[in-house]
Amino acid sequence: MIHSEKRLSHLMRLLVLEIRSTRVAYVVLEGPTSLLDWGILHKTHVQSILERRLARLFLMSRPLTILISHNAKSKSGYRLIIRAVHKNAKEIGVPVLFMPRRAVLRYFVPGMRLNKYARAKMVAERFPTLSWRLPRERKSWQSEPVKIAIFDAAAAGVAYFLQVRDRE
């Protein structure tokens, strides 16, 4: 059976990285509804260790595209990770794309202002295998749960597929 290019874009394997100050959350999606893998890589002070972890992740997930969800106010520490991602992606011949968090919000819930927990809950509804990882909504004085970055990465992946669909 021959798939059209339009249908292939929805079957594409996408590795989404959500870069934070102390960790890199990732999800591997095959289309907007199929979650294959997720997790968190903790940053170390040794850049080569992070590069090896990323290389292992890239080889295991075999993505066709790598998407980095980022904030416009990224710090210099993020640049080291992005450089490591580019280096590893170039070695395996995979393109790296960037999606600002603004775009994620626009595509994920158009016209609504939702907090992170509400977006994470929507992601958990879309991907039930993540529902047990959904943290409780935090109080204003509490720090953000580490697991919330996984949901942010998944939201970016869904937003990417919605953006691709809208362009077709």
CNS distance restraints for C-alpha pairs under 8 A (distance, minus, plus):
assign (resid   3 and name CA) (resid   7 and name CA) 6.15 0.50 0.50
assign (resid   3 and name CA) (resid   8 and name CA) 6.32 0.50 0.50
assign (resid   4 and name CA) (resid   8 and name CA) 6.32 0.50 0.50
assign (resid   5 and name CA) (resid   9 and name CA) 6.46 0.50 0.50
assign (resid   6 and name CA) (resid  10 and name CA) 7.38 0.50 0.50
assign (resid   6 and name CA) (resid 168 and name CA) 6.90 0.50 0.50
assign (resid   7 and name CA) (resid  11 and name CA) 6.83 0.50 0.50
assign (resid   8 and name CA) (resid  12 and name CA) 6.15 0.50 0.50
assign (resid   9 and name CA) (resid  31 and name CA) 7.56 0.50 0.50
assign (resid   9 and name CA) (resid 164 and name CA) 7.47 0.50 0.50
assign (resid  10 and name CA) (resid  30 and name CA) 7.45 0.50 0.50
assign (resid  10 and name CA) (resid  31 and name CA) 4.61 0.50 0.50
assign (resid  10 and name CA) (resid  32 and name CA) 6.90 0.50 0.50
assign (resid  10 and name CA) (resid 161 and name CA) 6.98 0.50 0.50
assign (resid  10 and name CA) (resid 165 and name CA) 7.89 0.50 0.50
assign (resid  11 and name CA) (resid  30 and name CA) 5.51 0.50 0.50
assign (resid  11 and name CA) (resid  31 and name CA) 4.76 0.50 0.50
assign (resid  12 and name CA) (resid  29 and name CA) 7.98 0.50 0.50
assign (resid  12 and name CA) (resid  30 and name CA) 5.48 0.50 0.50
assign (resid  12 and name CA) (resid  31 and name CA) 5.77 0.50 0.50
assign (resid  12 and name CA) (resid  63 and name CA) 7.95 0.50 0.50
assign (resid  12 and name CA) (resid  64 and name CA) 6.51 0.50 0.50
assign (resid  12 and name CA) (resid  65 and name CA) 7.96 0.50 0.50
assign (resid  13 and name CA) (resid  28 and name CA) 6.95 0.50 0.50
assign (resid  13 and name CA) (resid  29 and name CA) 5.64 0.50 0.50
assign (resid  13 and name CA) (resid  30 and name CA) 4.33 0.50 0.50
assign (resid  13 and name CA) (resid  31 and name CA) 6.69 0.50 0.50
assign (resid  13 and name CA) (resid  62 and name CA) 7.55 0.50 0.50
assign (resid  13 and name CA) (resid  63 and name CA) 5.00 0.50 0.50
assign (resid  13 and name CA) (resid  64 and name CA) 5.51 0.50 0.50
assign (resid  13 and name CA) (resid  65 and name CA) 6.92 0.50 0.50
assign (resid  14 and name CA) (resid  28 and name CA) 5.65 0.50 0.50
assign (resid  14 and name CA) (resid  29 and name CA) 5.16 0.50 0.50
assign (resid  14 and name CA) (resid  30 and name CA) 6.22 0.50 0.50
assign (resid  14 and name CA) (resid  31 and name CA) 7.68 0.50 0.50
assign (resid  14 and name CA) (resid  63 and name CA) 5.24 0.50 0.50
assign (resid  14 and name CA) (resid  64 and name CA) 6.10 0.50 0.50
assign (resid  14 and name CA) (resid  65 and name CA) 5.19 0.50 0.50
assign (resid  14 and name CA) (resid  66 and name CA) 5.90 0.50 0.50
assign (resid  14 and name CA) (resid  67 and name CA) 7.10 0.50 0.50
assign (resid  14 and name CA) (resid 157 and name CA) 7.39 0.50 0.50
assign (resid  15 and name CA) (resid  26 and name CA) 6.92 0.50 0.50
assign (resid  15 and name CA) (resid  27 and name CA) 5.91 0.50 0.50
assign (resid  15 and name CA) (resid  28 and name CA) 4.56 0.50 0.50
assign (resid  15 and name CA) (resid  29 and name CA) 6.50 0.50 0.50
assign (resid  15 and name CA) (resid  61 and name CA) 7.35 0.50 0.50
assign (resid  15 and name CA) (resid  63 and name CA) 5.69 0.50 0.50
assign (resid  15 and name CA) (resid  64 and name CA) 7.99 0.50 0.50
assign (resid  15 and name CA) (resid  65 and name CA) 6.44 0.50 0.50
assign (resid  15 and name CA) (resid  66 and name CA) 4.81 0.50 0.50
assign (resid  15 and name CA) (resid  67 and name CA) 6.13 0.50 0.50
assign (resid  16 and name CA) (resid  26 and name CA) 5.45 0.50 0.50
assign (resid  16 and name CA) (resid  27 and name CA) 5.36 0.50 0.50
assign (resid  16 and name CA) (resid  28 and name CA) 6.36 0.50 0.50
assign (resid  16 and name CA) (resid  29 and name CA) 7.90 0.50 0.50
assign (resid  16 and name CA) (resid  66 and name CA) 5.89 0.50 0.50
assign (resid  16 and name CA) (resid  67 and name CA) 4.68 0.50 0.50
assign (resid  16 and name CA) (resid  68 and name CA) 5.83 0.50 0.50
assign (resid  16 and name CA) (resid  69 and name CA) 7.19 0.50 0.50
assign (resid  16 and name CA) (resid 153 and name CA) 5.83 0.50 0.50
assign (resid  16 and name CA) (resid 154 and name CA) 7.25 0.50 0.50
assign (resid  16 and name CA) (resid 156 and name CA) 7.23 0.50 0.50
assign (resid  16 and name CA) (resid 157 and name CA) 6.06 0.50 0.50
assign (resid  17 and name CA) (resid  24 and name CA) 6.43 0.50 0.50
assign (resid  17 and name CA) (resid  25 and name CA) 5.79 0.50 0.50
assign (resid  17 and name CA) (resid  26 and name CA) 4.62 0.50 0.50
assign (resid  17 and name CA) (resid  27 and name CA) 6.94 0.50 0.50
assign (resid  17 and name CA) (resid  66 and name CA) 7.52 0.50 0.50
assign (resid  17 and name CA) (resid  67 and name CA) 6.19 0.50 0.50
assign (resid  17 and name CA) (resid  68 and name CA) 4.87 0.50 0.50
assign (resid  17 and name CA) (resid  69 and name CA) 6.22 0.50 0.50
assign (resid  17 and name CA) (resid 153 and name CA) 6.08 0.50 0.50
assign (resid  18 and name CA) (resid  24 and name CA) 5.65 0.50 0.50
assign (resid  18 and name CA) (resid  25 and name CA) 5.07 0.50 0.50
assign (resid  18 and name CA) (resid  26 and name CA) 6.19 0.50 0.50
assign (resid  18 and name CA) (resid  68 and name CA) 6.17 0.50 0.50
assign (resid  18 and name CA) (resid  69 and name CA) 5.26 0.50 0.50
assign (resid  18 and name CA) (resid  70 and name CA) 6.86 0.50 0.50
assign (resid  18 and name CA) (resid 149 and name CA) 6.45 0.50 0.50
assign (resid  18 and name CA) (resid 150 and name CA) 7.45 0.50 0.50
assign (resid  18 and name CA) (resid 152 and name CA) 6.89 0.50 0.50
assign (resid  18 and name CA) (resid 153 and name CA) 5.13 0.50 0.50
assign (resid  19 and name CA) (resid  23 and name CA) 6.48 0.50 0.50
assign (resid  19 and name CA) (resid  24 and name CA) 4.62 0.50 0.50
assign (resid  19 and name CA) (resid  25 and name CA) 6.54 0.50 0.50
assign (resid  19 and name CA) (resid  68 and name CA) 7.53 0.50 0.50
assign (resid  19 and name CA) (resid  69 and name CA) 7.16 0.50 0.50
assign (resid  19 and name CA) (resid  70 and name CA) 6.84 0.50 0.50
assign (resid  19 and name CA) (resid  78 and name CA) 7.03 0.50 0.50
assign (resid  19 and name CA) (resid  81 and name CA) 7.96 0.50 0.50
assign (resid  20 and name CA) (resid  24 and name CA) 5.83 0.50 0.50
assign (resid  20 and name CA) (resid  25 and name CA) 7.82 0.50 0.50
assign (resid  20 and name CA) (resid  78 and name CA) 7.69 0.50 0.50
assign (resid  20 and name CA) (resid 149 and name CA) 7.84 0.50 0.50
assign (resid  21 and name CA) (resid  77 and name CA) 7.33 0.50 0.50
assign (resid  21 and name CA) (resid  78 and name CA) 7.35 0.50 0.50
assign (resid  22 and name CA) (resid  42 and name CA) 6.23 0.50 0.50
assign (resid  22 and name CA) (resid  43 and name CA) 5.53 0.50 0.50
assign (resid  23 and name CA) (resid  40 and name CA) 6.57 0.50 0.50
assign (resid  23 and name CA) (resid  41 and name CA) 5.61 0.50 0.50
assign (resid  23 and name CA) (resid  42 and name CA) 4.31 0.50 0.50
assign (resid  23 and name CA) (resid  43 and name CA) 5.16 0.50 0.50
assign (resid  24 and name CA) (resid  40 and name CA) 5.65 0.50 0.50
assign (resid  24 and name CA) (resid  41 and name CA) 5.06 0.50 0.50
assign (resid  24 and name CA) (resid  42 and name CA) 6.30 0.50 0.50
assign (resid  24 and name CA) (resid  43 and name CA) 7.18 0.50 0.50
assign (resid  24 and name CA) (resid 149 and name CA) 7.99 0.50 0.50
assign (resid  25 and name CA) (resid  38 and name CA) 7.57 0.50 0.50
assign (resid  25 and name CA) (resid  39 and name CA) 5.82 0.50 0.50
assign (resid  25 and name CA) (resid  40 and name CA) 4.27 0.50 0.50
assign (resid  25 and name CA) (resid  41 and name CA) 6.20 0.50 0.50
assign (resid  25 and name CA) (resid 149 and name CA) 5.66 0.50 0.50
assign (resid  25 and name CA) (resid 150 and name CA) 5.27 0.50 0.50
assign (resid  25 and name CA) (resid 153 and name CA) 6.69 0.50 0.50
assign (resid  26 and name CA) (resid  38 and name CA) 5.44 0.50 0.50
assign (resid  26 and name CA) (resid  39 and name CA) 5.52 0.50 0.50
assign (resid  26 and name CA) (resid  40 and name CA) 6.14 0.50 0.50
assign (resid  26 and name CA) (resid  41 and name CA) 7.88 0.50 0.50
assign (resid  26 and name CA) (resid 150 and name CA) 6.18 0.50 0.50
assign (resid  26 and name CA) (resid 153 and name CA) 6.11 0.50 0.50
assign (resid  26 and name CA) (resid 154 and name CA) 7.94 0.50 0.50
assign (resid  27 and name CA) (resid  35 and name CA) 7.32 0.50 0.50
assign (resid  27 and name CA) (resid  36 and name CA) 7.56 0.50 0.50
assign (resid  27 and name CA) (resid  37 and name CA) 5.62 0.50 0.50
assign (resid  27 and name CA) (resid  38 and name CA) 4.17 0.50 0.50
assign (resid  27 and name CA) (resid  39 and name CA) 6.68 0.50 0.50
assign (resid  27 and name CA) (resid 150 and name CA) 6.80 0.50 0.50
assign (resid  27 and name CA) (resid 153 and name CA) 6.23 0.50 0.50
assign (resid  27 and name CA) (resid 154 and name CA) 6.04 0.50 0.50
assign (resid  27 and name CA) (resid 157 and name CA) 7.97 0.50 0.50
assign (resid  28 and name CA) (resid  35 and name CA) 6.13 0.50 0.50
assign (resid  28 and name CA) (resid  36 and name CA) 5.39 0.50 0.50
assign (resid  28 and name CA) (resid  37 and name CA) 5.04 0.50 0.50
assign (resid  28 and name CA) (resid  38 and name CA) 6.22 0.50 0.50
assign (resid  28 and name CA) (resid  61 and name CA) 6.81 0.50 0.50
assign (resid  28 and name CA) (resid  63 and name CA) 7.73 0.50 0.50
assign (resid  29 and name CA) (resid  33 and name CA) 7.59 0.50 0.50
assign (resid  29 and name CA) (resid  34 and name CA) 5.64 0.50 0.50
assign (resid  29 and name CA) (resid  35 and name CA) 4.67 0.50 0.50
assign (resid  29 and name CA) (resid  36 and name CA) 5.67 0.50 0.50
assign (resid  29 and name CA) (resid  37 and name CA) 7.37 0.50 0.50
assign (resid  29 and name CA) (resid 157 and name CA) 7.13 0.50 0.50
assign (resid  30 and name CA) (resid  34 and name CA) 5.17 0.50 0.50
assign (resid  30 and name CA) (resid  35 and name CA) 6.46 0.50 0.50
assign (resid  30 and name CA) (resid  36 and name CA) 6.96 0.50 0.50
assign (resid  31 and name CA) (resid 161 and name CA) 6.85 0.50 0.50
assign (resid  32 and name CA) (resid 157 and name CA) 7.23 0.50 0.50
assign (resid  32 and name CA) (resid 158 and name CA) 5.23 0.50 0.50
assign (resid  32 and name CA) (resid 161 and name CA) 5.75 0.50 0.50
assign (resid  32 and name CA) (resid 162 and name CA) 7.65 0.50 0.50
assign (resid  33 and name CA) (resid 126 and name CA) 6.98 0.50 0.50
assign (resid  33 and name CA) (resid 127 and name CA) 7.15 0.50 0.50
assign (resid  33 and name CA) (resid 158 and name CA) 7.93 0.50 0.50
assign (resid  34 and name CA) (resid 127 and name CA) 7.58 0.50 0.50
assign (resid  35 and name CA) (resid 127 and name CA) 6.73 0.50 0.50
assign (resid  37 and name CA) (resid  61 and name CA) 7.99 0.50 0.50
assign (resid  38 and name CA) (resid 150 and name CA) 6.95 0.50 0.50
assign (resid  39 and name CA) (resid 150 and name CA) 6.76 0.50 0.50
assign (resid  40 and name CA) (resid 150 and name CA) 7.34 0.50 0.50
assign (resid  41 and name CA) (resid  53 and name CA) 7.57 0.50 0.50
assign (resid  43 and name CA) (resid  50 and name CA) 6.36 0.50 0.50
assign (resid  44 and name CA) (resid  49 and name CA) 7.07 0.50 0.50
assign (resid  44 and name CA) (resid  50 and name CA) 6.61 0.50 0.50
assign (resid  46 and name CA) (resid  50 and name CA) 6.99 0.50 0.50
assign (resid  47 and name CA) (resid  51 and name CA) 6.27 0.50 0.50
assign (resid  47 and name CA) (resid  80 and name CA) 7.80 0.50 0.50
assign (resid  48 and name CA) (resid  52 and name CA) 6.20 0.50 0.50
assign (resid  49 and name CA) (resid  53 and name CA) 6.27 0.50 0.50
assign (resid  50 and name CA) (resid  54 and name CA) 6.14 0.50 0.50
assign (resid  50 and name CA) (resid  81 and name CA) 7.94 0.50 0.50
assign (resid  50 and name CA) (resid  84 and name CA) 7.83 0.50 0.50
assign (resid  51 and name CA) (resid  55 and name CA) 6.08 0.50 0.50
assign (resid  51 and name CA) (resid  84 and name CA) 5.62 0.50 0.50
assign (resid  51 and name CA) (resid  85 and name CA) 7.53 0.50 0.50
assign (resid  51 and name CA) (resid  88 and name CA) 7.39 0.50 0.50
assign (resid  52 and name CA) (resid  56 and name CA) 6.17 0.50 0.50
assign (resid  53 and name CA) (resid  57 and name CA) 6.21 0.50 0.50
assign (resid  54 and name CA) (resid  58 and name CA) 6.12 0.50 0.50
assign (resid  54 and name CA) (resid  84 and name CA) 7.76 0.50 0.50
assign (resid  54 and name CA) (resid  85 and name CA) 6.96 0.50 0.50
assign (resid  54 and name CA) (resid  88 and name CA) 7.22 0.50 0.50
assign (resid  55 and name CA) (resid  59 and name CA) 6.24 0.50 0.50
assign (resid  55 and name CA) (resid  88 and name CA) 5.75 0.50 0.50
assign (resid  56 and name CA) (resid  60 and name CA) 6.12 0.50 0.50
assign (resid  57 and name CA) (resid  61 and name CA) 6.03 0.50 0.50
assign (resid  58 and name CA) (resid  62 and name CA) 5.76 0.50 0.50
assign (resid  58 and name CA) (resid  63 and name CA) 6.88 0.50 0.50
assign (resid  58 and name CA) (resid  88 and name CA) 7.70 0.50 0.50
assign (resid  58 and name CA) (resid  89 and name CA) 7.62 0.50 0.50
assign (resid  63 and name CA) (resid  94 and name CA) 7.33 0.50 0.50
assign (resid  64 and name CA) (resid  94 and name CA) 5.99 0.50 0.50
assign (resid  64 and name CA) (resid  95 and name CA) 7.50 0.50 0.50
assign (resid  65 and name CA) (resid  94 and name CA) 5.72 0.50 0.50
assign (resid  65 and name CA) (resid  95 and name CA) 5.38 0.50 0.50
assign (resid  65 and name CA) (resid  96 and name CA) 6.21 0.50 0.50
assign (resid  65 and name CA) (resid  97 and name CA) 7.45 0.50 0.50
assign (resid  66 and name CA) (resid  89 and name CA) 7.85 0.50 0.50
assign (resid  66 and name CA) (resid  94 and name CA) 6.97 0.50 0.50
assign (resid  66 and name CA) (resid  95 and name CA) 6.24 0.50 0.50
assign (resid  66 and name CA) (resid  96 and name CA) 4.76 0.50 0.50
assign (resid  66 and name CA) (resid  97 and name CA) 6.16 0.50 0.50
assign (resid  67 and name CA) (resid  96 and name CA) 5.84 0.50 0.50
assign (resid  67 and name CA) (resid  97 and name CA) 4.80 0.50 0.50
assign (resid  67 and name CA) (resid  98 and name CA) 5.64 0.50 0.50
assign (resid  67 and name CA) (resid  99 and name CA) 6.98 0.50 0.50
assign (resid  67 and name CA) (resid 157 and name CA) 7.56 0.50 0.50
assign (resid  68 and name CA) (resid  96 and name CA) 7.32 0.50 0.50
assign (resid  68 and name CA) (resid  97 and name CA) 6.18 0.50 0.50
assign (resid  68 and name CA) (resid  98 and name CA) 4.80 0.50 0.50
assign (resid  68 and name CA) (resid  99 and name CA) 6.16 0.50 0.50
assign (resid  69 and name CA) (resid  98 and name CA) 5.97 0.50 0.50
assign (resid  69 and name CA) (resid  99 and name CA) 4.92 0.50 0.50
assign (resid  69 and name CA) (resid 100 and name CA) 5.82 0.50 0.50
assign (resid  69 and name CA) (resid 101 and name CA) 6.31 0.50 0.50
assign (resid  69 and name CA) (resid 153 and name CA) 6.90 0.50 0.50
assign (resid  69 and name CA) (resid 156 and name CA) 6.30 0.50 0.50
assign (resid  70 and name CA) (resid  74 and name CA) 7.18 0.50 0.50
assign (resid  70 and name CA) (resid  98 and name CA) 6.96 0.50 0.50
assign (resid  70 and name CA) (resid  99 and name CA) 6.29 0.50 0.50
assign (resid  70 and name CA) (resid 100 and name CA) 5.11 0.50 0.50
assign (resid  70 and name CA) (resid 101 and name CA) 5.95 0.50 0.50
assign (resid  71 and name CA) (resid 100 and name CA) 5.82 0.50 0.50
assign (resid  71 and name CA) (resid 101 and name CA) 5.82 0.50 0.50
assign (resid  72 and name CA) (resid 100 and name CA) 6.80 0.50 0.50
assign (resid  74 and name CA) (resid  78 and name CA) 6.26 0.50 0.50
assign (resid  74 and name CA) (resid  79 and name CA) 7.91 0.50 0.50
assign (resid  75 and name CA) (resid  79 and name CA) 7.12 0.50 0.50
assign (resid  76 and name CA) (resid  80 and name CA) 7.13 0.50 0.50
assign (resid  77 and name CA) (resid  81 and name CA) 7.09 0.50 0.50
assign (resid  78 and name CA) (resid  82 and name CA) 6.21 0.50 0.50
assign (resid  79 and name CA) (resid  83 and name CA) 5.97 0.50 0.50
assign (resid  80 and name CA) (resid  84 and name CA) 6.26 0.50 0.50
assign (resid  81 and name CA) (resid  85 and name CA) 6.15 0.50 0.50
assign (resid  82 and name CA) (resid  86 and name CA) 6.15 0.50 0.50
assign (resid  83 and name CA) (resid  87 and name CA) 6.14 0.50 0.50
assign (resid  84 and name CA) (resid  88 and name CA) 6.23 0.50 0.50
assign (resid  85 and name CA) (resid  89 and name CA) 5.94 0.50 0.50
assign (resid  86 and name CA) (resid  90 and name CA) 5.93 0.50 0.50
assign (resid  86 and name CA) (resid  96 and name CA) 6.88 0.50 0.50
assign (resid  87 and name CA) (resid  91 and name CA) 6.49 0.50 0.50
assign (resid  88 and name CA) (resid  92 and name CA) 6.69 0.50 0.50
assign (resid  89 and name CA) (resid  93 and name CA) 5.89 0.50 0.50
assign (resid  89 and name CA) (resid  94 and name CA) 5.09 0.50 0.50
assign (resid  89 and name CA) (resid  95 and name CA) 6.69 0.50 0.50
assign (resid  89 and name CA) (resid  96 and name CA) 7.04 0.50 0.50
assign (resid  90 and name CA) (resid  94 and name CA) 6.21 0.50 0.50
assign (resid  90 and name CA) (resid  95 and name CA) 7.50 0.50 0.50
assign (resid  99 and name CA) (resid 103 and name CA) 6.50 0.50 0.50
assign (resid  99 and name CA) (resid 104 and name CA) 7.19 0.50 0.50
assign (resid  99 and name CA) (resid 156 and name CA) 7.43 0.50 0.50
assign (resid  99 and name CA) (resid 160 and name CA) 7.78 0.50 0.50
assign (resid 100 and name CA) (resid 104 and name CA) 6.75 0.50 0.50
assign (resid 101 and name CA) (resid 105 and name CA) 6.33 0.50 0.50
assign (resid 101 and name CA) (resid 156 and name CA) 7.67 0.50 0.50
assign (resid 102 and name CA) (resid 106 and name CA) 6.24 0.50 0.50
assign (resid 103 and name CA) (resid 107 and name CA) 6.18 0.50 0.50
assign (resid 103 and name CA) (resid 159 and name CA) 7.61 0.50 0.50
assign (resid 104 and name CA) (resid 108 and name CA) 5.71 0.50 0.50
assign (resid 104 and name CA) (resid 155 and name CA) 6.84 0.50 0.50
assign (resid 104 and name CA) (resid 156 and name CA) 5.38 0.50 0.50
assign (resid 104 and name CA) (resid 159 and name CA) 5.39 0.50 0.50
assign (resid 104 and name CA) (resid 160 and name CA) 7.67 0.50 0.50
assign (resid 105 and name CA) (resid 109 and name CA) 5.99 0.50 0.50
assign (resid 105 and name CA) (resid 110 and name CA) 7.08 0.50 0.50
assign (resid 106 and name CA) (resid 110 and name CA) 5.02 0.50 0.50
assign (resid 106 and name CA) (resid 111 and name CA) 7.41 0.50 0.50
assign (resid 107 and name CA) (resid 159 and name CA) 5.20 0.50 0.50
assign (resid 107 and name CA) (resid 162 and name CA) 6.75 0.50 0.50
assign (resid 107 and name CA) (resid 163 and name CA) 7.02 0.50 0.50
assign (resid 108 and name CA) (resid 155 and name CA) 6.82 0.50 0.50
assign (resid 108 and name CA) (resid 156 and name CA) 7.99 0.50 0.50
assign (resid 108 and name CA) (resid 158 and name CA) 7.21 0.50 0.50
assign (resid 108 and name CA) (resid 159 and name CA) 5.41 0.50 0.50
assign (resid 109 and name CA) (resid 113 and name CA) 7.72 0.50 0.50
assign (resid 109 and name CA) (resid 114 and name CA) 7.87 0.50 0.50
assign (resid 114 and name CA) (resid 118 and name CA) 5.84 0.50 0.50
assign (resid 114 and name CA) (resid 119 and name CA) 6.42 0.50 0.50
assign (resid 115 and name CA) (resid 119 and name CA) 6.47 0.50 0.50
assign (resid 116 and name CA) (resid 120 and name CA) 6.02 0.50 0.50
assign (resid 116 and name CA) (resid 148 and name CA) 7.87 0.50 0.50
assign (resid 116 and name CA) (resid 152 and name CA) 7.88 0.50 0.50
assign (resid 117 and name CA) (resid 121 and name CA) 6.08 0.50 0.50
assign (resid 117 and name CA) (resid 136 and name CA) 7.91 0.50 0.50
assign (resid 117 and name CA) (resid 137 and name CA) 5.88 0.50 0.50
assign (resid 117 and name CA) (resid 148 and name CA) 7.86 0.50 0.50
assign (resid 118 and name CA) (resid 122 and name CA) 6.36 0.50 0.50
assign (resid 119 and name CA) (resid 123 and name CA) 6.29 0.50 0.50
assign (resid 119 and name CA) (resid 151 and name CA) 7.83 0.50 0.50
assign (resid 119 and name CA) (resid 152 and name CA) 7.96 0.50 0.50
assign (resid 119 and name CA) (resid 155 and name CA) 7.50 0.50 0.50
assign (resid 120 and name CA) (resid 124 and name CA) 6.16 0.50 0.50
assign (resid 120 and name CA) (resid 134 and name CA) 7.04 0.50 0.50
assign (resid 120 and name CA) (resid 148 and name CA) 7.06 0.50 0.50
assign (resid 120 and name CA) (resid 151 and name CA) 5.20 0.50 0.50
assign (resid 120 and name CA) (resid 152 and name CA) 6.98 0.50 0.50
assign (resid 120 and name CA) (resid 155 and name CA) 7.69 0.50 0.50
assign (resid 121 and name CA) (resid 125 and name CA) 6.28 0.50 0.50
assign (resid 121 and name CA) (resid 131 and name CA) 7.85 0.50 0.50
assign (resid 121 and name CA) (resid 134 and name CA) 7.04 0.50 0.50
assign (resid 122 and name CA) (resid 126 and name CA) 6.36 0.50 0.50
assign (resid 123 and name CA) (resid 127 and name CA) 6.06 0.50 0.50
assign (resid 123 and name CA) (resid 151 and name CA) 6.39 0.50 0.50
assign (resid 123 and name CA) (resid 154 and name CA) 6.84 0.50 0.50
assign (resid 123 and name CA) (resid 155 and name CA) 6.33 0.50 0.50
assign (resid 124 and name CA) (resid 128 and name CA) 5.42 0.50 0.50
assign (resid 124 and name CA) (resid 129 and name CA) 7.49 0.50 0.50
assign (resid 124 and name CA) (resid 130 and name CA) 5.44 0.50 0.50
assign (resid 124 and name CA) (resid 131 and name CA) 4.69 0.50 0.50
assign (resid 124 and name CA) (resid 134 and name CA) 6.97 0.50 0.50
assign (resid 124 and name CA) (resid 151 and name CA) 7.73 0.50 0.50
assign (resid 125 and name CA) (resid 131 and name CA) 7.08 0.50 0.50
assign (resid 127 and name CA) (resid 131 and name CA) 7.17 0.50 0.50
assign (resid 130 and name CA) (resid 134 and name CA) 6.79 0.50 0.50
assign (resid 133 and name CA) (resid 147 and name CA) 6.87 0.50 0.50
assign (resid 134 and name CA) (resid 147 and name CA) 7.36 0.50 0.50
assign (resid 134 and name CA) (resid 148 and name CA) 7.37 0.50 0.50
assign (resid 135 and name CA) (resid 145 and name CA) 6.87 0.50 0.50
assign (resid 135 and name CA) (resid 147 and name CA) 6.96 0.50 0.50
assign (resid 135 and name CA) (resid 148 and name CA) 7.03 0.50 0.50
assign (resid 138 and name CA) (resid 142 and name CA) 6.03 0.50 0.50
assign (resid 138 and name CA) (resid 143 and name CA) 7.59 0.50 0.50
assign (resid 138 and name CA) (resid 144 and name CA) 7.15 0.50 0.50
assign (resid 138 and name CA) (resid 145 and name CA) 8.00 0.50 0.50
assign (resid 144 and name CA) (resid 148 and name CA) 7.28 0.50 0.50
assign (resid 147 and name CA) (resid 151 and name CA) 7.29 0.50 0.50
assign (resid 148 and name CA) (resid 152 and name CA) 6.41 0.50 0.50
assign (resid 149 and name CA) (resid 153 and name CA) 6.19 0.50 0.50
assign (resid 150 and name CA) (resid 154 and name CA) 6.28 0.50 0.50
assign (resid 151 and name CA) (resid 155 and name CA) 6.08 0.50 0.50
assign (resid 152 and name CA) (resid 156 and name CA) 6.26 0.50 0.50
assign (resid 153 and name CA) (resid 157 and name CA) 6.33 0.50 0.50
assign (resid 154 and name CA) (resid 158 and name CA) 6.27 0.50 0.50
assign (resid 155 and name CA) (resid 159 and name CA) 6.11 0.50 0.50
assign (resid 156 and name CA) (resid 160 and name CA) 6.10 0.50 0.50
assign (resid 157 and name CA) (resid 161 and name CA) 6.42 0.50 0.50
assign (resid 158 and name CA) (resid 162 and name CA) 6.23 0.50 0.50
assign (resid 159 and name CA) (resid 163 and name CA) 6.09 0.50 0.50
assign (resid 160 and name CA) (resid 164 and name CA) 6.24 0.50 0.50
assign (resid 161 and name CA) (resid 165 and name CA) 6.12 0.50 0.50
assign (resid 162 and name CA) (resid 166 and name CA) 6.17 0.50 0.50
assign (resid 163 and name CA) (resid 167 and name CA) 6.37 0.50 0.50
assign (resid 164 and name CA) (resid 168 and name CA) 6.52 0.50 0.50
